[in-house]
């Protein structure tokens, strides 16, 4: 969803799993959810609103409701009117509780949606937070193909017709899994996790030049696809150019940036006879080794340096031996 959802859209999506009930008769359902933040009003219900962040989704648990119910009627009315004087996106009441006296009227007067959930407060937070984070995660649609190879998400890029789809198709035939072909919707979770999935219209179809569109799960079985995968390595395919510099040792780590997240990038020059499928499998296995602390290029370089240092020490000894 490219735009911010409304409270009504959020309610429709979560009403069944979070057992939601609209207490306002549809009032305020067109209000926009401004962001993924959700919290309890805290000191705002005690009358201190100096640090109150009113543009968050507000949750009233058992503590807040019993506190308001315990107040004298005049004080409770004053606090509720102060609370609803802010432009609140939505107010949730958890644990199936009856809202404090005067809250329904205040919500109706200010056009604020008032929603009740039968879940406990902690369960409600656990259920709604992942959905909000997914709705508001930074995202982009990129051209390429994404596959799960030995549990590693390889994102294949390159110019149109270079062979990205054919490579992934060969990987699927060898038992690996397709995530998305041609268009990959990438979203950032947290600070450094990129999740890729296919466009909803593509639905695990692939375009193979000379054949046309194929339905991968129909041809290879449902186990040949997955809905989403973390992107861990970018594999860039390009035509062979003997004049272009090519990484030979793997000591120089090359990265690329997607949605402000740096991830490893490996460029594979293509020439006739090169088995890109096996190379892709090696890239995935090598990534797993590096993740576990095994860096083949660094280990080889260290052994080479140690051998050179020993040879230099022997030469120096012989030069100094004047007998």
C-alpha positions in Angstrom: 0.0 0.0 0.0 1.7 3.2 -1.2 -0.5 5.6 0.8 -1.2 5.7 4.5 -4.2 3.5 5.3 -7.4 4.8 6.9 -8.6 3.5 10.3 -11.5 1.8 8.4 -9.0 -0.1 6.2 -7.0 -1.1 9.2 -10.2 -2.2 11.0 -11.3 -4.3 8.0 -8.0 -6.0 7.8 -7.7 -6.8 11.5 -11.2 -7.1 12.7 -11.2 -10.9 12.7 -7.7 -11.8 13.9 -7.7 -9.1 16.6 -11.4 -9.5 17.4 -12.3 -5.8 16.9 -15.6 -4.1 17.5 -16.5 -0.6 16.4 -18.1 1.2 19.2 -18.6 4.5 17.3 -20.9 3.3 14.6 -18.5 4.1 11.8 -17.5 7.5 13.1 -14.0 8.6 12.2 -13.2 5.5 10.1 -12.0 7.8 7.3 -9.2 9.2 9.5 -5.7 8.4 8.2 -3.3 6.3 10.3 -0.3 8.6 10.3 2.4 6.1 11.2 3.2 2.7 12.8 3.6 4.1 16.4 1.1 2.9 18.9 1.1 3.5 22.7 -0.9 4.1 25.8 -1.6 7.7 26.8 0.1 7.4 30.2 0.4 10.7 32.0 -2.0 12.4 29.6 -4.8 10.7 31.6 -3.4 12.3 34.7 -3.8 15.7 33.1 -0.2 16.3 32.0 -0.1 16.7 28.2 3.2 18.5 27.8 4.9 15.5 26.3 1.8 13.8 24.9 2.3 12.5 21.4 -1.2 12.6 20.1 -0.6 11.4 16.5 0.0 7.8 17.7 -2.7 5.1 17.9 -3.9 5.1 21.5 -4.5 2.0 23.6 -6.5 2.0 26.8 -5.8 -1.2 28.8 -7.2 -2.3 32.1 -5.0 0.0 34.1 -6.1 3.1 32.2 -9.8 2.2 32.3 -9.9 1.3 36.0 -8.0 4.6 36.8 -10.6 6.6 34.9 -13.5 4.7 36.5 -12.1 5.5 39.9 -12.1 9.3 39.4 -14.9 11.5 40.5 -17.4 12.1 37.7 -16.4 15.8 37.2 -12.7 15.0 37.1 -13.2 12.0 34.8 -15.2 14.2 32.4 -12.5 16.9 32.5 -9.7 14.3 31.7 -11.7 12.6 28.9 -12.5 15.9 27.3 -8.9 17.0 27.5 -7.8 13.7 26.0 -10.2 13.8 23.1 -9.4 17.5 22.4 -6.4 16.2 20.5 -6.8 14.9 17.0 -6.3 11.3 17.9 -6.2 8.8 15.0 -8.0 6.1 16.9 -8.6 4.9 20.4 -8.5 1.1 21.2 -10.0 -0.3 24.4 -8.6 -3.8 25.2 -9.8 -6.8 27.1 -13.4 -6.3 26.1 -13.9 -3.6 28.7 -16.7 -1.1 28.7 -15.3 2.4 28.0 -15.4 4.8 31.0 -18.5 6.8 31.4 -18.5 9.8 29.0 -15.9 8.3 26.6 -18.3 7.3 23.9 -19.9 10.7 23.9 -16.5 12.4 23.7 -15.4 10.2 20.8 -18.6 10.9 18.9 -18.4 14.7 19.5 -14.8 14.8 18.2 -15.3 12.3 15.4 -12.7 10.0 16.9 -13.0 6.3 16.1 -13.4 4.2 19.2 -12.7 0.5 18.8 -12.8 -2.4 21.3 -10.8 -5.6 21.2 -11.5 -8.7 23.2 -7.7 -9.4 23.4 -5.6 -8.6 26.4 -3.4 -5.6 26.0 -0.1 -7.5 25.5 -1.7 -9.8 22.9 -3.2 -6.9 21.1 0.2 -5.2 20.8 1.8 -8.4 19.5 -0.9 -8.7 16.9 -1.1 -5.2 15.6 2.6 -4.1 15.6 3.9 -6.4 12.8 1.0 -5.3 10.6 1.7 -1.6 11.2 5.4 -2.1 10.6 4.6 -3.9 7.4 2.2 -1.1 6.2 4.7 1.7 6.8 8.0 0.0 6.0 10.0 1.8 3.3 9.6 0.0 0.0 10.6 0.0 -3.6 9.9 -2.0 -6.7 13.1 -3.2 -8.4 13.7 -5.1 -11.7 15.3 -8.4 -11.2 14.7 -12.0 -10.0 14.8 -13.3 -6.4 15.5 -16.9 -5.4 16.1 -18.8 -2.2 19.2 -20.8 -2.7 20.3 -23.0 0.3 18.3 -20.5 2.5 20.2 -17.5 1.1 18.2 -14.8 -0.7 20.0 -14.1 -4.0 18.7 -11.1 -5.9 19.7 -11.3 -9.6 20.1 -8.1 -11.5 21.3 -7.1 -15.0 20.0 -5.7 -18.2 16.9 -7.0 -19.9 17.6 -10.3 -21.7 20.9 -11.1 -19.9 19.5 -14.4 -18.5 18.2 -13.7 -15.0 15.0 -15.6 -15.4 16.7 -18.5 -17.1 19.2 -18.7 -14.3 16.5 -18.8 -11.6 14.5 -21.3 -13.6 17.5 -23.6 -13.6 17.9 -23.1 -9.9 14.3 -24.1 -9.3 14.8 -27.2 -11.4 17.7 -28.1 -9.1 15.5 -27.9 -6.1 15.8 -24.2 -5.0 12.9 -21.8 -4.7 11.5 -18.9 -6.7 10.4 -15.8 -4.8 9.8 -13.3 -7.6 10.7 -12.8 -11.2 11.0 -9.6 -13.2 9.5 -7.3 -10.5 10.6 -7.6 -6.9 8.8 -5.5 -4.2 11.4 -4.8 -1.6 10.6 -3.4 1.9 13.0 -2.6 4.8 12.3 -4.1 8.2 14.2 -2.4 11.1 17.5 -0.9 10.1 19.2 -3.5 8.0 16.8 -6.2 6.9 15.4 -6.2 3.3 12.5 -8.4 2.5 11.6 -9.2 -1.1 8.4 -10.5 -2.5 6.7 -10.8 -5.9 4.1 -8.4 -7.2 0.6 -9.6 -6.4 -0.3 -9.8 -10.1 2.7 -11.9 -11.0 1.9 -14.7 -8.5 5.0 -16.8 -9.2 4.8 -16.6 -13.0 8.0 -16.4 -15.1 8.5 -15.0 -18.6 11.0 -17.2 -20.5 11.9 -15.9 -23.9 10.9 -18.3 -26.6 8.4 -20.0 -24.4 6.3 -17.3 -22.8 4.7 -17.2 -19.4 4.9 -20.3 -17.2 3.3 -21.0 -13.8 6.2 -22.2 -11.7 4.3 -24.0 -8.9 2.1 -25.7 -11.4 5.1 -27.0 -13.3 7.5 -27.8 -10.4 5.2 -28.1 -7.5 4.2 -25.9 -4.6 7.6 -26.5 -2.8 9.4 -24.7 -5.7 8.2 -21.2 -4.5 8.0 -19.1 -1.4 6.1 -15.9 -0.7 8.9 -13.7 0.5 12.6 -13.9 1.4 15.3 -11.7 2.9 17.6 -10.3 0.3 21.2 -11.1 1.4 23.4 -11.0 -1.8 22.9 -9.1 -5.0 24.2 -11.1 -8.0 24.7 -8.7 -11.0 25.0 -10.4 -14.4 26.8 -8.6 -17.2 28.3 -9.5 -20.6 31.9 -10.5 -20.6 34.3 -7.7 -21.3 38.0 -8.6 -21.3 39.0 -5.0 -20.7 36.8 -4.6 -17.6 38.4 -5.2 -14.2 37.2 -8.5 -12.6 37.5 -9.4 -8.9 39.8 -12.4 -8.7 40.4 -12.9 -4.9 37.3 -11.8 -3.1 39.3 -9.7 -0.6 37.8 -6.4 -1.6 34.2 -6.5 -0.4 31.9 -4.7 -2.8 28.5 -3.6 -1.6 25.4 -1.9 -3.0 22.7 0.1 -1.3 19.0 -0.7 -1.4 16.7 1.5 0.7 19.7 2.7 2.7 20.8 -0.8 3.5 24.2 -2.0 2.4 24.4 -5.6 1.2 27.1 -7.6 -0.6 27.2 -7.4 -4.4 28.9 -9.9 -6.7 29.3 -9.2 -10.4 29.4 -12.2 -12.7 30.7 -11.6 -16.3 28.9 -14.0 -18.7 30.6 -15.8 -21.6 29.6 -18.9 -23.5 29.9 -22.1 -21.5 29.9 -20.5 -18.1 27.6 -22.4 -15.7 26.0 -19.5 -13.8 23.7 -21.9 -11.9 26.5 -23.7 -10.2 28.2 -20.3 -9.5 25.0 -19.1 -7.9 25.0 -22.1 -5.6 28.6 -21.5 -4.7 27.8 -17.8 -4.0 25.1 -18.9 -1.6 27.2 -21.5 0.2 30.1 -19.1 0.4 27.8 -16.5 2.0 26.8 -19.1 4.6 30.5 -19.8 5.3 31.3 -16.1 5.8 28.3 -15.7 8.0 29.7 -18.5 10.2 33.1 -16.8 10.3 34.9 -18.7 7.5 36.4 -16.3 4.9 38.3 -18.4 2.3 40.0 -15.4 0.6 41.2 -13.9 3.9 42.5 -17.3 5.2 44.4 -17.9 1.9 45.8 -14.4 2.1 46.9 -14.9 5.7 48.7 -18.2 4.8 50.4 -16.5 1.8 51.6 -13.6 4.0 52.9 -16.1 6.6 54.8 -18.1 3.9 56.3 -14.9 2.5 57.4 -13.7 6.0 59.1 -17.1 6.7 60.8 -17.0 3.3 62.0 -13.5 3.9 63.4 -14.5 7.4 65.3 -17.4 5.8 66.8 -15.2 3.1 67.9 -12.6 5.7 69.5 -15.3 7.8 71.4 -16.7 4.9 72.6 -13.2 3.9 73.8 -12.5 7.4 75.6 -15.9 7.6 79.2 -14.9 6.5 80.9 -18.3 7.3 
